[in-house]
Structure formats: structure tokens, C-alpha cells
Amino acid sequence: MLSVENLEKAFGGRTLFDGVRFRVNKGERVGVVGRNGHGKTTLFKIIVGDEEPDRGCVTAPGNYRIGHARQRIEFAGPTILDECMRGLPESDSDHSWKAARILSGLGFSEADMERRPDEFSGGFQARLNLAKAMVSEPDMLLLDEPTNYLDIASIRWIIRFLQDWPRELMLITHDRGFMDQVATHIVGIHRGKARKIKGDTRKYYERLASDEEIYEKTRINDENKRKEMERFITRFRAKARLAGMVQSRVKTLDKMEKKNQLEKIQSLEFRFTETPFFAKRMGTVEDLAFSYSSQPPLFSDLGFAIGARDRICVIGKNGKGKTTLVKILGGTLAPTRGKVSFHAAAKAGVFEQTHVESLAPSRTVEDEILSAQAGGDRRLARDICGAMMFSGDDALKKIEILSGGEKSRVMLGKILASPANLLVLDEPTHHLDMESCDALLAALDRFNGAVVMVTHNEMFLNALARRLIVFQDGRVEFFEGGYPEFLEKKGWGEEKDPKAMPGAPGPAAPKEKDNAGKTMGKKEMRRLRSGLIAEKAGVLAPIRKRMDALETEIEKKEENLEQINLDLAASCSENRGEKIAALSKKAHECRASIDGLYDRLEKAADEFEEEERRFDGRLESLTAS
């Protein structure tokens, strides 16, 4: 158990957070959310002791061990396996199989485990640090963006590993789907404060939006009340008969807390500039193959067509050719064999991680985005700078002083500035926070052109992909269908059990059986699934109907209260004492009724979410079986 009490931290005169307090209880897996730069990583650094808070403290029981993946790349072991074993608890220091199963799950082959750590890329070295943290079996595991550098197979493995994690966990990730599958609770850092809820990110953001909407409505209502009181006081201050009522309002006004309007929080605003395309087919890929010098081919015999409104996602393990394919489609790399042909009217916007090297260090953000425009519209360039969160003087920052994430935003801004009808994107979410990923997903969904995108984010795959290019088992194939269909028909082969030793035959997953004890076929599975979906709809529909009715009643009551307030103001101006009393009583009763309706609506919403979660769990269990 870990307790965070009254934490405050500021940098350069800017307060990241103030008065942050929450507790992580036994067995809880807590996802930490918040926009980039709002203090998530700083909070983790304070918890592990790498940063000191300006005020407050973090407490934990004696001998409570906190494990996390270090950013520093410092290896002493002669091999990958030896280095990972350095993370084992002292009691398990000779249990090499524990280190091997973690390494295997994170994408290291048995041959890799015998190689030196310095032979691997920075991404694989970061994985090794992650493996050392996981194998140390701490009381609390802190993971900051663990999906960075992981491919889709490793991400699916680590989800299952963390779902079985028996102790406490705190997790930062921009991948909403990953967090929702792992976390039991969410801690959100927002406007310098922290809030903890039980549930997933959807529940957190819905509650946050609801609370801010209520705050703003209350603020406006209070402001209106304040103005009404001020008008009443000004108008009737000299009336001796109303002196008591005037004085009462003066006292009430003095006691009223003035709520400030919520400051607008800057978000990335994606809207791709589209150029018309009227043909049916955007381009074709024929008999494509690529290999580096004398090495075996990364892929071969790849052929497909790109439709005018296609959504093609490229998936597979790292190092198998996905980025190489993007470079070939983007025109920066020539294939070894085959050809890529595009329609004369096709205009591509290409985003790949290595393109940040093409940015001119001496240029400003604004100048770089301006360079991507055909017309050189500086005002439009400034608008795009603002959309990419480089507003005001930030648009005049030199590229050379930007972080890796900021440079990626500049590259995205250049794509927004260039009219396109085809987007070729290589992991565009890598440096974005969760809210920005949501905005990008919505923009890609709206884009009236074709999209070819490399991604490991299963939320994007489920929402966007209509066709897939799959790198798996040493070959590449084109799959006609979405990601759920791929998982059902093909899948990722024999996905490793997080508890199994690499190379050892794991127990077969139990198959669903019917009442007679026979193994269930796909047809029976579909029948059960359809029945469960129908049952879910039958349970949720009346709750939703009740919620809709309550919302309608609340609207009517609020309209009624607004009219009562207008009548009350008119009666006050006409000095009609009896009617003022009657209307005041009526307004009080109406407010009490509205409060009661809101309580009933909140209970109904909680009931709806609980039932929805219960059915989703049953459906997931059925699918997993």
C-alpha cells in the first residue's frame, strides 16, 4: 500500500500540481492519466525518489519495494539473460527461467538471450530495462509508457502478464485500450489536482466532463443570482419597507464564493487538408520485395490495391519490414523487386519517425510548417502551429531546441498544412497523449481519402482498419477484413502464456463445453455470443429508457425553474409580497426536485455501467474460451 499526501511540485514558476493526494491499496492496478506536461512522469519520479516534492510526502510500509524501468542504459551482464537475471530478487537469483520467460514475452528469442546487451538497438535495450523491473517482483511496479518500442505481440503478452499481477501497479500509457484492459482504478491529474476513481478511462473522462459541466452551470447560475441580487440591492436600497430583504441579500452576496471560469485547456486539433480525388483506385502494389544487400528478404510477393477511401493498417512484430514498406510507399526507398504505382491525382502525406531528421534545425516551427504549404499562407501556418500546441511565441521556437515529441508534432503539422488524399503514417501516436490520440483517431475517421498506417494500437485497429497487411511467421500477407476478423480467423499464432517458460509446452487453453460436456464448435459459440448480446440489450434497454426519461424530466424542471425565477424577478419589481413568497417556496421545491432527479440519474448511470461491465466481462470470457 502506498499513500500520496498533499504533493506540490512546480517548475520555473509553473505549478504542475498542488494538494495531490490518493492511496493505492493492496492489489490495485492504477492507471495514471493526464495531458502531456501535466506531471504524470514527475509524479512517478517523486514516488521512486528521483525528484523531491516542493511540499507533501509519499509514504509506504517498511521494506515496501517499488520497481520501475530505469531510463539510463547501464548494463553489466555479459549477455541479455545474465543482465535480466540481475533484476531477480536475492532469493531467486539463480532462477534463470523466470528471467527467460519475461524476455521471451517481450520479444527476445532464445538466441537473443545469449547476445551482449550492447549489440541491440536502443528500443531493445529499453525493453531489457523493462524486463529487469518486471522480473524483480516488487511490491509495486511503476510502468511509464511500457508499450513504447513494443510490437503488437509483446503488447498483447504484457497485458495478460499485468492482468495476473498479484501486487500493486501504477501505469502511464497513451494507449487507452491497453490501460482499460489492465487498470482497476484511474488517477487523473487535471488542472493541478488529482482524482482517483474505480473503473476505466471512459468512466473517468465521463465523470470529469460531467463535473466540469456541472461546475460551469453552477458558476453561470451563481453569476446570474449575483447579478439579480445586485440589481435588487441597487433598486431597493432606499426603500425602508424592503430594508430587511435588501440587507439579507447583501449578507448572502458577501458569503457567496465567486467561481472563476474554467481555463480552456489546449488540445491538439487534427483536421487534415483534403484534395479531391474522383477515381476509384488510388494506387497498386505489384510483386513487391525488399532486402538489404546480401541479407534474406524482409518481405516478398506482396501485392494489393489501395482504394480511394481505403483504411489499411500494417501490423506485425518489430524489425520485420513495416517501416521499410512505409518508406517504399512514401517514395524514399526503392524496392528490390516489384513496383508501386499511384494515380496521377494521388497526393500523399507521409509521416515516419525518421523524417524528423529532415527538419531544419535553424528554422522556427512556423517556418517549417510554412515550407510545407504550396501558397505560403503565414496566417494558416500560425493556425496549424496553434493546433499542434505551438501557440504564441512557441511557434517561433527553433527546431534544434525541441524535444523528440515536439518534433513529431511539427511533422504532423506539416502533413496538416499539405493538401492530401492519401495518408501514409508510421506509428503517428508514439509521442501523443491519450487525448491527442483520441483527436487523431477522430480526424482519421473523418478524412475523405485513403489511409495506410503502421500501428500497434489495438483501439485504432478495431476502430479504423478495414484491410490489413500482416507481417508474421517470416512472411507478409494481405488480409481482406478488419482486425477482429483477423483475430478470429488467423490470430497471432501460439501466443505465449505469461506464466509459461519459453520453449516449454504450456497447458492447452480450456475449450468451452456445452451441457453434455462436448467441445463447443464455432457455430455454437456464435449462438451463445448472440444470445448473450441479446440478453445484454434486454437488461440495458430499460435502464437507458429510465435514464432518458429522467434527463427529459430534469430539462423540463430546469425550464420550469427558469420561468419561476423570471416570474420572481417580475414580482420583486412590482413589489408583490405574497406572490414573492409563493414563488420563492415554489422555486425551493423545484430545486429540491431537480436535486432528487439528479441523484436518481446518477444511480441509474452507475447501474448501467455496472451491468455493461458485467456483460462485457462475460462476452470477453466467452471469446477467450
Secondary structure, 3 states (H helix, E strand, C coil): CEEEEEEEEEECCEEEEEEEEEEECCCCEEEEECCCCCCHHHHHHHHHCCCCCCEEEEECCCCCCEEECCCCCCCCCCCHHHHHHCCCCHHHCCCHHHHHHHHHHCCCCCCHHHCCHHHCCHHHHHHHHHHHHHHCCCCEEEEECCCCCCCHHHHHHHHHHHHCCCCEEEEECCCHHHHHHHCCEEEEEECCEEEEEECCHHHHHHHHHHHHHHHHHHHHHHHHHHHHHHHHHHHHCCCHHHHHHHHHHHHHHHHCCCCCCCCCCCCCCCCCCECCCCCCEEEEEEEEEECCCCCCCCEEEEEEEEECCCEEEEEECCCCCHHHHHHHHHCCCCCCEEEEEECCCCCEEEECHHHHHHCCCCCEHHHHHHHCCCCCCHHHHHHHHHHCCCCHHHHHCEHHHCCHHHHHHHHHHHHHHCCECEEEEECCCCCCCHHHHHHHHHHHHHCCCEEEEECCCHHHHHHHCCEEEEEECCEEEEEECCHHHHHHHCCCCCCCCCCCCCCCCCCCCCCCECCCCCECCHHHHHHHHHHHHHHHHHHHHHHHHHHHHHHHHHHHHHHHHHHHHHHHHHHHHHCCHHHHHHHHHHHHHHHHHHHHHHHHHHHHHHHHHHHHHHHHHHHHHHHHC
